[in-house]
Every structure is written in C-alpha cells, then in structure tokens.
Amino acid sequence: MGLAVALAPLLTGLVRAVKARLMRRRGPSVLQPYRDLLRLIRKEAVIAEDASWLFRAAPYMIFAATWVAVALVPTFATGLPFSWSADLIAIVALLGGARFFQALAGMDVGTSFGGIGSSREVMIASMAEPALLMVAFTLSLLAHSTQLSIISESLHYSNVGLRISVAMVLIALILVALAENARIPVDNPATHLELTMVHEAMVLEYSGRHLAMMEFGAALKLLLYMSIVGAVFMPLGMAQAHDSLVRQAVGLGAYLVKMAAGGVLLGAFEVSIAKMRVFRAPEFLGSAFMLGFLATLLLFVSKGGLR
Amino acid sequence: MSGLDFDLAHLFAGLMVLVCFLMLYQDRLYSLLNTFAVHAMVLSLAVAWQAYIQGAPQLYVTAAIALIFKAMVIPIALHRLIRRMDLHREIETVGGIGRTMLLGMALVALSISVMLPVTAAAGTLAREDLAFALSIVLLGLLMMITRRNAVSQVVGFMTLENGLILAATGAKGMPLVVEISVAFSVLIAFIVIGIFLFRIRERFDTVDVGALDSFRGDRR
C-alpha cells in the first residue's frame, strides 16, 4: 500500500523520460514528479470565488478512492493485507466513484473548459466501464472468483491452457487502461490545447496542494492499471501470502521489473501513434467492449463451458 | 483428446470469429479485402489443424484450397477489379459501424446459445466448431445486409462460405468430392458476381446496389 504511493510518481516520471528520450529531448529526470508534488504541496492553493465545498473536497476524495483501489491490487505478492476485503468489481466501483467526483469538480467552478472536460470524461467513462466489467466477468469465469489475488494465483498455477479469451481480455484491458489514464490515443496528458484536453481541462482550476492531490491520484491510477495487467497476465515471480522473506524480495524485484517494462512500453507506444479525434474515442472503446464481450462468449464454448 | 488439441482448434475458430468482427469494423475497401485474406488464412490453419488431429489427409486438400483460392486468388482478383473499375474506396454502411458490431455480438450470442443445447450429444470439438461456424455464417450474412457496395457484399458471401467450410470440417469425414464441388461453386459464384458487377456499373455508373432500387421504381 505504501509501496504503491512511493512508486506511482516514479512510474509517471519514467514514462515521461522514455517519451522525451524517444523524441531526442533530454527531458527531466525520472524523479521530477516527486519534486513537482513537493513544490505544489508547499504552495498556497488559489480557489475560485464561486467554488463550493465540493471543489475543495474532491481532490482528497479522488486521491483516497484511488489509493484504496490500489491497495486492493496484489502488487508483488498475492494475499496482501487488504486484498481479501474487496474484489475486482469493487475496484471498478471505486474508480467510478473517483471519476464521479472529478467530473463534478470540473463543473463546479462553472468555467466552460471544466464543463467540456467533464462531459468528455463521462462520455469516455460510459464506454470504458462496461468494457472493464466485461474483462472482470471473463477473468472471474476463468478463475471462479472475482478476487484479484485468487485470479492471479489461478492463472499462475493452474493449467489454464491456451485460451484466446485471455489474449482478447488482455487487449481489451490495455485499451481501457489507455483511455482511463488519459493516455495518448484518447487524450494527451501533456497538452493544454483547448480543443483536445479532457483530463487536463477538469483540473485546470486547481492549484497548490489540491493540484498535487489530483496529480498524485492520476499517477496512482496509472500504477493501478499497470499492476492489474502485471498481476493477472504476467504473474511470474509473484510471492504468496506466507512465503519466506527471500521469496517476497524476489516478488518485489519482479514487480519492479514488470512496472519498468510497462512504463517503457507505454512511453514507446505513446510516441509512435497520434491522438485520435474525440469522436473516434467511442469506436476505440467500443472495440474494447466488443473484445471483452466476445471473450466472455467464447469462454462458454471452450473447455470449461462444454460440460 | 488431449488439452492442446482442443485448445488450438478453439484458438483458430475463435480467431475466425474475431477476424469477422474486424471485417465489420473496416471502412476501406482495400483493408476489407486484406482482412478477408487473413480470414481465409486462419480458416486454412484451422482446417489443417483439424486434419492433423482427425488424421484425415483429405482435409489438407481443403486447407490448401482455402489458402490458394480464398487467401490469394480471390483477394487479388478483387483488388484488380477495384482498380480497374476505379471504385471509390470507402464503404457505405447501412446504420453505423457501432450498431452493426452490437448486432454482430448479439448474433454470436444467439448462435452459441442455439447450437450448444442442440448438439448436446456430439463431441466437444464438433459442438464448438458448429457454434463458431454458425456465428461466422450469420456474421457474413450481416455483412451482406449492412453494406451497400457490391464488392463488400461479395466479401460477405465469401465469409459465409468460410463458415460453412469450418462447420463441414468439424463434422468428421466430409468427402473430398463435396469439398471440391463447393470450392468450385464458390469460384463460379465469384465469376458470376464479377460479371454482374460489371453490368451494374455499365448501366448505373456505380456499384452501390441502392441504385437498383431507384431503377426498379422503389422510392426510399
């Protein structure tokens, strides 16, 4: 849990550094997000006159909800202290709650950009959430559980065999993760161009410690999705609940390697493609939903379903 | 039957359904043809794998026919057709692509839920193949319905036929004669449709079949 908070800015920094390198810029060091956060926390927060309490509460709500969601994901070992308490669907719900507050906060001040950002965010979310739920259904059909720990263990240890559903779910999950984290084909995390920004438009009015919480929340979300992909589809080297310290350390090392690889891949992917028009986003996410749904359907015709 | 046998068969058949959806997703004629070639290639892989696990050498011939005619000859011929007739490259759809995809998913769900209870007595491999084959046939029909361009309707027809071949190989022991005659009938259908295309184009200067309706006097 603490680990996720410590690592999240590093991952964001890594992705930025990889992108800068690939564009032949030097770019800031990978530690820059930590410095940004520290600086923002020390600065005074400027709040618009028309802002209600919601505007001030939202950053903390978002950060807290995302943090709880991250704590539920098995990162380097299954059966971590919190992972018994809720399942994949609860994670989807927590993220949905965070997004709800973010959209409200975007509209709260009454600037037009915040409104645009909120409306687009909700449009994207309304397509991404069904896709994410389809992914959750497929995985839970395979593992007979919606607990991420158990899903991860069952994909690691039991003989699932060669299944096309798993590949389809992986692609669907990656598409959803790109959209949810405001990465490039759907949104650009580095832009402040009026017509294209989605996530940035919503946090435009924030400053100081509120902005720090918002950015920290976004970094945590990126780490969350990458951890889910790592835990479910690459459970290699994951430690179990009561393993020795050595095994835990190996698991931790494997986790760090996985996250680093994910960050490098994400950076390379973002550099190599262009941003889509906003109105193509539903098609993009529609295909994610289609893949998830198809994966669920195909599962019924596969080995387990045919009895 | 060992696990891998079934898993690979499942993988190929599932891939065929997936490529069907990719075809529904395309909005350019050339990319549609390329995707169709991929579909035929996956079909020949699936058939070859069936030949291997059933120990049926005549199915290798089927796979070869699929690979040579469907994955190479027909797409290349259609490519040349498009270039010669100088068609414009976008595909006009009836209804949006998103709605077509949703409809397609409903069709897959339908065919699986219909096929599984009906074939309860058959072996797992045949059941799975039949369910997938029915959904591919339905998706091919859907493509013929939702495209206004005659070339993409031809592709829909060929997709449908791929689904039939998949069904036939899943049921053990299809005679080679049947397979060859099916292959040739498809070729003949292709030629007939090709001539038909030229005729439509000569008369109406377009391959949009909507033009036929207005010629007949239907008002939309």
Interface residues (C-beta under 8 A of the other chain):
Chain A: N159 G161 L162 R163 I164 S165 M168 P282 E283 G286 S287 M290 L291 F293 L294 L297 L298 F300 V301 S302 K303 L306
Chain B: G3 L4 F6 D7 L8 H10 L11 G14 L15 V17 L18 F21 Y25 I97 G98 M101 M105 V108 A109 I112 L116 T124 R127 E128 A131 F132
